[in-house]
């Protein structure tokens, strides 16, 4: 214990006598450090609306197929709502009643506040589920991206 105390005292005396290691010598080298955090107002998420999945095939579908289409819509909506880069625009029932709208078009989505609209279409060839998606810009009404996904009905998720 005595040895440790002597070593610490010797080290402090040595540091205080060494020129150039004072607190004033570090004064010009200290910089502000900022952390990469999001604060309110720094970032505005992109509002996206998601239409219900529509069936575009020419065959009869089962109740299970209709349920899969609803689940697909729900999964896509939850995925968009999960990410901080996007905000999900939901359908406002008051807005629909007020303007007597039965089917919301791209202008209606724009009035609800969506910058983009995701349209989903489903087909059920054989034992598969084929989803076609299109991302539209609501102001220009132009297609930004599109794609097709196909899975077995049992493993669509």
C-alpha positions in Angstrom: 0.0 0.0 0.0 2.8 2.3 0.9 4.6 1.5 -2.3 1.4 2.3 -4.4 1.0 5.6 -2.7 4.6 6.6 -3.3 4.4 5.6 -6.9 1.2 7.7 -7.4 2.8 10.8 -5.7 5.9 10.4 -7.8 3.9 10.2 -11.0 1.9 13.3 -10.2 5.0 15.3 -9.3 6.7 14.1 -12.5 3.7 15.2 -14.6 3.4 18.6 -13.0 7.1 19.3 -13.6 7.1 18.1 -17.3 6.7 21.1 -19.6 4.0 21.0 -22.3 1.7 18.6 -20.5 -0.4 21.2 -18.7 -4.1 21.7 -19.2 -3.4 24.8 -21.2 -1.5 22.8 -23.9 -4.6 20.8 -24.7 -6.8 23.9 -25.0 -6.5 24.3 -28.8 -7.0 20.5 -29.5 -10.3 20.0 -27.8 -13.3 20.0 -30.2 -17.0 19.7 -29.8 -18.3 16.2 -30.2 -21.8 15.8 -31.7 -23.8 12.6 -31.6 -25.8 11.5 -34.6 -29.3 11.7 -33.2 -32.7 12.6 -34.5 -34.4 15.5 -32.9 -37.9 16.7 -33.6 -37.9 18.8 -36.8 -34.6 17.4 -38.1 -36.2 14.7 -40.2 -39.6 14.5 -41.9 -40.7 10.9 -42.8 -42.1 10.3 -46.3 -45.9 9.8 -46.1 -47.1 6.7 -48.0 -50.6 5.4 -48.6 -51.3 1.7 -49.2 -54.3 0.5 -51.1 -56.1 -2.7 -50.2 -54.9 -5.6 -52.3 -57.1 -6.1 -55.3 -57.7 -9.4 -57.1 -57.0 -9.2 -60.8 -57.4 -12.9 -61.8 -60.2 -14.5 -63.8 -60.9 -17.5 -61.6 -63.0 -17.9 -58.5 -61.0 -17.5 -55.2 -61.7 -19.0 -51.8 -62.3 -17.3 -48.5 -58.8 -18.3 -47.6 -57.4 -16.4 -50.6 -59.4 -13.3 -49.6 -57.9 -13.6 -46.1 -54.4 -13.8 -47.6 -55.0 -10.7 -49.6 -56.1 -8.8 -46.4 -53.1 -10.1 -44.5 -50.7 -9.0 -47.3 -52.1 -5.5 -47.1 -51.7 -5.5 -43.3 -48.2 -6.8 -43.4 -47.1 -4.1 -45.9 -48.8 -1.4 -43.9 -47.1 -2.5 -40.7 -43.7 -2.7 -42.4 -44.1 0.8 -43.8 -45.2 2.1 -40.4 -42.3 0.4 -38.6 -39.5 2.3 -40.5 -38.6 5.8 -39.4 -38.1 6.9 -43.0 -41.8 6.5 -43.8 -45.1 7.4 -42.2 -48.2 5.4 -43.1 -51.2 7.4 -44.3 -54.4 5.8 -43.1 -57.8 6.1 -44.7 -59.9 8.7 -42.9 -63.5 7.5 -42.7 -64.8 11.0 -42.0 -63.1 12.2 -45.2 -64.7 9.4 -47.2 -68.2 10.1 -45.7 -67.9 13.9 -46.1 -67.1 13.7 -49.8 -69.2 10.6 -50.5 -66.2 8.6 -51.8 -66.6 4.9 -52.2 -63.2 4.1 -53.9 -60.3 6.4 -53.1 -58.3 7.5 -56.1 -54.8 9.0 -56.3 -56.1 12.5 -55.8 -57.9 11.4 -52.6 -54.7 9.9 -51.3 -52.9 13.2 -52.1 -55.6 15.1 -50.1 -55.1 12.7 -47.2 -51.4 13.7 -47.2 -49.7 10.9 -49.0 -46.7 11.7 -51.2 -46.6 8.2 -52.6 -49.3 5.5 -53.1 -48.5 1.8 -53.1 -51.0 -0.3 -55.2 -51.1 -4.0 -54.7 -52.7 -6.6 -57.0 -53.0 -10.3 -56.4 -53.4 -13.4 -58.5 -53.5 -17.1 -57.5 -52.0 -19.2 -60.3 -52.2 -22.9 -59.3 -51.0 -23.1 -55.6 -49.1 -19.8 -55.7 -49.7 -16.2 -54.7 -48.5 -13.6 -57.2 -48.4 -10.0 -55.9 -47.8 -7.1 -58.3 -47.0 -3.8 -56.7 -46.6 -0.3 -58.1 -45.4 2.8 -56.3 -46.9 6.0 -57.6 -46.1 9.6 -56.9 -49.3 11.3 -56.0 -48.5 14.8 -57.2 -47.1 13.8 -60.7 -49.3 10.7 -60.9 -46.3 8.8 -62.4 -45.0 5.4 -61.6 -41.8 5.5 -59.5 -41.2 1.7 -59.1 -42.9 -1.6 -59.7 -42.3 -5.3 -59.2 -43.7 -8.8 -58.9 -43.3 -11.3 -56.1 -44.5 -14.9 -56.3 -44.6 -17.4 -53.4 -46.4 -20.6 -52.5 -49.7 -19.8 -50.9 -48.7 -21.7 -47.7 -45.5 -19.8 -47.3 -46.4 -16.3 -48.5 -45.1 -14.5 -45.4 
